[in-house]
Amino acid sequence: MSIKTVQGVQSEKSSLRRGRAPFRLKPIATVVAGMALLASGPLYAADPTIADLQAQIAQLKQIIANQNAALGNSPAKDGADANKDKSSDKDAARKDAASQEDVKKLDEVTVSGQSPLAPLQDVPLSESIVSGQELAQTGSASIASITQRMANVDWNVGNQRTASLSIRGIGKIGQTEAQDPSVGISVDGVPYAYNPLVSAFDFVDVDNASAIRGPQGTAGGKNTSVGVVNVTTNRPSFTPSADYSLTFGQENTFIGKLAAGGPVINDLLAWRGTFVVDRGDGNMTNLYNDNTTYTNTDRLSGRVQFLLTPSSTFNARLEVDSQPTAGESWNGATIYTPTPTHYANGAVNPLTTDASTRLARSWFTNESNYSYANSYLYGGGQNAVNNNAGQPLYTSSHGSSLELNWDIGKHTLTSLTAYKDYYFNAVNDEGTPFDINPNSGGFQNRYRQISQELKIANKPGGFVDYQAGVYLLKDSNNDAYTKSYGSDAGAWFANPTQYTALSATSAGQLLMQNALNRLSMYSTTPSGVQDIENRSEALYGSADWHLADKFTFTTGLRETFEQRTNVGGTFITDNGFGSLLNPVSVPITGGGSVQTGGFATTGKGALAAGNSAAQLAEADAVALQYFGVKPTGTAGAAYNSLTAAQQQQVAYAQAIRKTQIGNLFPTTTAKLRENHLPTILLSPQYKFNDNYTSYVSFQYNQKAGIAQFVNDVPNIVQPEKTAAYEWGLKVNLPEQKLNFNVDIFTMNILDYQQQVQVYDAYTTANNNNGQLYYDNVTGNASRVRANGVEIDAFYKGIPNTTLRFAGAYNNAYYVSYTNAGQAAENVNLSNPLADDTGKQLAGNAKITFNLGGDYRVPVWGGKLFHTSWNTGFVSRYNSDVALSQYAWVPAHSVTDWSIGLSNVKQTFDVSLITKNLFNNSTPQTITWNSYTPAVQRWLGLQFSGKL
């Protein structure tokens, strides 16, 4: 957290705006006021998405440490500044750093997200911030651990592709590949348009992270509907430094980190590099192969930055990052429980497709070492999984960015060009050791984005401080969903009637086996393959109108133009052993069909009229292969000679195959043209005095619509429209060493994008039984509302101690939602649509808070004892998008703790780190017949220091 003790800056800035120089300024206030007025200066102009001047921040930390040592502040890492005397100042800074490296204190919080170098008390929006030092002390490097310390911000459970960020309960449920996230993520000023880019990444060498709540976009970057999380890493410096940490922990964990940098060419070129290796076993074992663990970690990543300062009016920063491909097993980390035997209305659940029914079949009970009761349920009594085909989730990511800053007189100009890619490949299993779905049920994604932003800002201090810019983004996602089947799949997917008939004879068993064996396809979820292309072009601007000494009116406007195209299709890639059992064709909605090459039979298996000579030859081949009847000179005669029972077996095998093949369709295009998305910010702010500031705000944004498919029919999802109203009070009491910020908010969302029931024209036409069919896909829920209170507070009134609190009461619910899907306990109802109006939003916990503390005290002459802890509390929430009564996750809390000893200069530190100290066992998600277990307690020993 960037923290400074600053007194009287606002009144002095007001005097400067009126053209009067203050009579006297304290040394620190003089520096801060001057830097605030020159925040758009030549070396570190505002980032395209977060108006923060990193070099000035770092320089201020050093100055504050030197001039305010009474508060115990320590110098931070030195940042490069081409405006200072680079010889004398650097020498002095190095001497100070050698003697004063101590503990950072929390005084005035500065944030990245508003322009320019604005203290948190002057930001007219709800915002949380956490320091990189605090994260490092508890070994917190994931996006989940970062957002855990922010009020009303959550990283929601999922795998590396489906996990999501939410703010104020919005955005809980993982989105589709074609959908924008509700909460944006920006790293070093580069907005990420795809949440998985940070899901499997370690954030180290972090300067600070912040979250701004409510619709965003008028300050630049990518527009977002409910907020943005910004992560800012430490920048290159002309002062040499090297920091390291080595962590050894339970489950064979090893984490090594190195952050180093310094001058390449004095006063011209500096560098900084960060390198991380993070490996460890998971806390769940696969009983089928005990060398495989689930929820493991396997990450290697690096980031290198170069800073070029050829003149006092221009600088450039190049950043390159890479995370090579590695695998982590997360999908399938599921504990199964018995499926309820009755539905909610009391009707008996026949359990026709339940694992208890399928695993009771002789096909599977012949494996005497495996059973439903003793092996499938409750993780085999060992909190374990047992599958033969599940593979790790393989991910990788690479990126680069180039930031250019110019001083052009009364303005600064900033250009930020960036590239980022992401690879994801999942191979899943159905959860048993049988050969049912090998190499199946997984997405393969290749995501790429390239962005360009150009921003101009005036040098602040007059009647109006303003910025404006252009933001361009192009991103693409090529993904495929694979579904394949093994030799046990036919026996698994057959209905009871089909299984009884086919298992009765050896020929029927072979038919059942070959019906699906080695069949592989790109299958509909919502399309087998998708080639998604999105283009975004935006013009934006914002201004702070200083209408009086104590009154500022912030305005912002943005217009975003979106074009979205999705080219999709579904097809068979390998017919496997059962090509002769294919259906003749698969119909396409609106007419036509996809030919699959089989022969036509009646429901009882007799040859239907209209088969060609080639099709009749296929029928005879079936008669020969499965029943030993040789073809005659008459096409179809061999098949016609089969008994009625044998023909019925063929029909059942064909039906099993046809059901699993489902819908096939050729390449089809869904297109969303010229989405015009406005973003608005209106926020008056009144500063009662240096200690109290109040504001109200109105924020509005539209999240882009979606181009997708429902089976073979293009389906366009409407833009999501968010209007947020907020009142806030920000309190800064240096004498009491207290910062306290509170806001009351309400957000109204129209056409909320989430999983809903959408009319399925394909299934309705294909079944042709007078019944309307629906499918669970992303669509629009009519109206959602979230309202509540958010609090962020810091207190330093206890000697050697810092306390932090971030909490919220959040009531997010459906105002109108009549197209919901039925929960599992209600799927027996004739109406597939549920009315969830008035119900609490899926994943939304009404009460959340985070309480953390840090205690540091010198001991034993030259040593420093320190301990830190963080407790996160979450009230109960429903983890199912269909709001099943079985899916309520109870209220729970998780505490992380560290204790350690270092020398005062922090050149060496040893710490014991504990995650989930009290071993909370509350499941992360629950369904009516399974749950995802909690991550168990973990202990590690960390050695860190400066080289």
ABEGO torsion letter per residue (X at the ends): XBBBBBBGAAAAAAAAAAGBBBABBBAAAAAAAAAAAAAABAABBBBAABBBBAAAAAAAAAAAAAAAAAAGBBBBBBBBBAABBAAAAAAAAAAAAAAABBBBBBBBBBBBGBOBGBBAAABABBBBBBBAAAAAAAGBABAAAAAAABBGBBBBBEBAAABBBBBGGBGABBBBAABBBABBBBBGGBBBABAAAAAABBBBGBABBBBBBEBBGAAEEBBBAAEBBBBBBBBBBABBBBBBBBBBBBGGBBBBBBBBEEBABBGABBBBBBBBBBBBBBABBBAABAABBBGBBBBBBBBBBBBBBABAABBBBBBBBBBBBBBBBABGBBBBBBBBABBAAGBBBAGAABAAAAAABAAAAABAABBAAAAABGGGGAGBBBBAABBBBBBBBBBBBBBBBBBBEABBBBBBBBBBBBBBBBBBBAGBABBABBGBGBBBBBBBBBBBBBBBBBBBGBABBBBBBBBBBBBBBBBBBBBBBBAAAAAAABBAAAAAAAAABAAAAAAAAAAABGBBBBBBOABABBBBBBBBBBBBBBBBBBABAABBBBBBBBBBBBBBBBBBBBBBABAEAAAAABBABBBBBGEEBBBAGBBBBBAAGBBBBGBBAAAAAAAAAAAAAAAGBBBBABBGAAAAABBAAAAAAAAAAAAAAAAAAEBBBBBBBBBBBGBBBBBBBBBBBBBABAABBBBBBBBBBBBBBBBBBBEABBBBBBBBBBBBBBBBBBBBBAAAGBBBBBBBBBBBBBGBBBBBBBBBAAAAAAAGAGBBBBBBBBBBBABBBBBEBBBBBBBAABBGBBBBBBBBBBBBBBABBAABBBBAAAAABABABBBABGBBBBGBBABBBBBBBBBBBBBGGGBBBBBBBBBBBBBBBBABAAGBAAABBBBBBBBBBBBBBBBAAGABBBBBBBBGAAGBABBABBBAABBBBBBBBBBBBBBBEBX
